[in-house]
């Protein structure tokens, strides 16, 4: 099956592409991952766009102090600080074939953006958005709060009922769950809020 509309003719506010064209590599969907942003150019060079290097302290704004001709140091609080330099970014090497496959994979819908999960250097399989019911169904004891806390990256504090609704139709945080390609009982997830 081929797309009825050539990619070069797609000119809408929100560009769209059919699944067949996406899978054939006629289009690519940039992905945000736990290793940083992945674009077509990143995949070609085998390195992600990276993440801020959190091992370094955050830079502080540089205040402007002046030494006058009399040798006195003065500070003018009305002068803005010098531009702040950002933390350096740490890129991550990944297999280009893995990155290109990820770019040809449909993106899931979130409130604040995707964050594709990995197991080692292998992308995990997106399962879907889960609520309490899905965690309960997959927990060995059918009580899902511990599974929720084990798989969600930085789960919110307090009881999960404060954050996560019984079903995905209920209000609460969005929890986006992935499973391992190697071990179907290995899960990871990220969350966001409206």
C-alpha positions in Angstrom: 0.0 0.0 0.0 1.3 3.4 -0.9 0.3 6.8 0.3 -2.3 8.6 -1.8 -0.6 11.9 -1.1 3.2 12.3 -1.8 5.1 13.5 1.2 6.2 16.6 -0.7 2.6 17.6 -1.0 1.8 17.4 2.7 1.5 21.0 3.8 -0.9 21.3 6.6 -0.6 23.0 10.0 0.0 19.6 11.5 1.9 17.4 9.0 0.6 13.9 8.6 2.0 10.8 7.1 0.5 7.4 6.5 1.9 4.4 8.4 3.2 2.8 5.2 5.3 5.9 4.3 6.5 6.2 7.8 7.7 2.6 7.9 9.3 2.9 4.5 11.4 5.8 5.8 9.8 8.5 3.6 9.2 10.5 6.8 10.7 10.5 10.3 9.2 11.4 13.6 11.7 13.0 16.0 11.7 11.2 19.3 12.6 12.4 22.8 14.2 9.6 24.7 15.9 9.0 28.1 19.1 9.6 26.2 18.0 12.9 24.7 16.4 14.0 21.5 16.8 11.8 18.4 16.5 13.4 14.9 17.4 12.0 11.5 20.7 13.8 11.6 21.4 12.4 15.1 20.6 8.9 13.8 23.0 9.3 10.9 25.9 10.2 13.2 25.0 7.5 15.8 24.6 10.0 18.7 21.6 11.5 20.4 21.2 15.3 20.8 22.0 14.7 24.4 20.9 15.8 27.8 22.2 18.5 30.1 25.2 17.1 32.0 23.8 17.0 35.6 27.1 16.0 37.0 28.2 19.6 36.8 26.9 22.3 39.0 24.4 24.8 37.4 26.1 28.0 36.2 25.3 31.1 38.2 24.5 34.4 36.6 27.6 36.6 36.4 27.2 39.9 38.2 28.9 42.9 36.8 31.4 44.4 39.3 33.6 47.3 38.2 36.8 48.6 39.5 37.0 52.4 39.4 40.1 54.5 38.8 40.4 54.9 42.5 40.6 51.1 42.9 37.2 50.8 44.6 35.0 47.9 43.5 31.4 49.0 42.7 28.3 47.1 41.8 25.4 48.6 39.9 22.2 46.5 40.6 20.5 48.2 37.7 22.9 46.6 35.2 21.7 43.1 34.1 23.9 40.2 34.8 26.1 38.9 32.0 24.6 36.1 29.9 24.5 32.8 31.7 26.2 29.9 30.1 24.3 26.7 30.1 25.4 23.4 31.3 27.3 21.3 28.6 25.2 18.6 27.0 26.1 15.0 27.2 25.5 13.1 24.0 24.9 9.3 24.0 26.1 6.9 21.4 23.4 4.5 20.1 23.3 2.2 17.1 22.2 4.1 14.1 19.9 1.3 12.9 18.1 1.4 16.3 17.7 5.1 16.1 16.4 5.0 12.5 13.9 2.3 13.5 12.7 4.5 16.4 12.3 7.5 14.0 10.0 5.3 11.8 7.9 4.3 14.8 4.6 6.2 15.5 4.7 8.6 18.4 2.3 8.2 21.3 0.2 11.1 22.5 1.1 12.8 25.9 0.3 16.1 27.6 4.0 17.2 27.8 5.8 15.2 25.2 7.1 11.6 24.7 10.1 10.2 26.5 10.9 6.8 24.9 12.2 4.4 27.5 15.2 2.1 26.9 16.5 -1.1 28.5 20.3 -0.7 28.2 20.8 0.5 24.6 17.6 -1.2 23.3 14.4 0.8 22.9 11.5 -0.7 24.9 8.0 -1.3 23.4 5.4 1.3 24.1 2.4 -0.5 25.7 0.1 2.4 26.4 -1.2 4.9 29.0 -2.1 3.1 32.2 -4.2 4.0 35.2 -4.8 2.1 38.5 -6.7 -0.7 36.7 -3.9 -1.6 34.4 -1.3 -1.6 37.2 -3.6 -3.8 39.3 -4.1 -6.2 36.3 -0.3 -6.6 35.8 0.8 -6.7 39.4 1.6 -10.3 40.7 -0.7 -9.7 43.8 -3.2 -7.7 41.7 -2.5 -4.7 43.9 -0.8 -2.3 41.5 0.6 0.5 43.7 4.0 -1.2 44.2 4.3 -1.9 40.5 3.4 1.7 39.8 6.2 2.9 42.2 8.7 0.3 40.8 8.2 1.2 37.1 7.5 5.0 37.1 10.5 7.2 36.8 10.4 9.5 39.9 6.8 8.7 41.1 5.0 11.5 42.8 5.0 11.4 46.6 2.0 10.2 48.7 -0.6 7.6 47.9 -1.1 6.8 44.3 -4.8 7.5 44.6 -3.8 11.2 45.0 -2.3 11.2 41.6 -3.6 8.4 39.4 -7.2 7.7 38.6 -8.9 4.2 38.6 -9.2 4.3 34.7 -7.5 6.3 32.0 -10.7 8.3 31.6 -10.3 9.7 35.1 -8.3 12.8 35.8 -4.9 12.4 37.1 -1.3 12.1 35.8 -0.7 10.4 32.5 1.5 7.3 33.0 3.1 6.0 29.7 4.3 2.4 30.1 6.9 0.4 28.1 7.9 -3.2 28.3 11.2 -4.9 27.6 11.7 -6.6 24.2 13.7 -9.3 26.0 11.7 -9.8 29.2 7.9 -9.3 29.1 7.8 -8.7 32.9 10.2 -5.8 32.8 8.4 -2.5 32.7 9.4 1.2 32.7 7.3 4.3 32.5 7.3 8.1 32.7 4.5 10.4 33.7 3.2 13.9 33.1 0.3 16.2 34.1 -2.0 18.5 32.2 
